[in-house]
Amino acid sequence: MKLLKLILYLFTFMYMFSLFSLLLIRKHIFLSLLSLEFIVISLMMISSIFILFFYSSLYILVMMMVLFVCEGVLGLSILVSMIRFYGNDYLGLMGLW
């Protein structure tokens, strides 16, 4: 039980650290996407621990992984189209921040 709490604390720390880095690093879209992927990985690990201990079905994990892969592909396609259109991946050029 102590190991489970330690693992949950570790993934919660990973989630908080990646959320903090997403808030601080806003210069490049690639770094923002990388922070978003760390958030997704930590949420996936936290939810997989809870699902494995409280439910016996793994279909929810597969559905979540499919959604997270789609989110990553969408982010990379936005990155590629932005690099082709603007020539770099600076978020300051778009006027969003």
Number of C-alpha atoms within 10 A of each C-alpha: 6 7 8 10 10 11 15 18 13 14 19 17 13 17 21 15 15 21 16 12 17 18 11 10 13 15 14 14 21 17 15 21 17 16 21 20 18 20 20 20 17 21 17 17 16 18 16 17 15 12 15 12 9 9 11 8 10 11 9 13 16 11 11 16 15 12 12 16 14 12 16 17 12 12 19 15 12 13 18 14 13 17 14 11 10 11 10 14 20 16 16 12 11 10 7 6 8
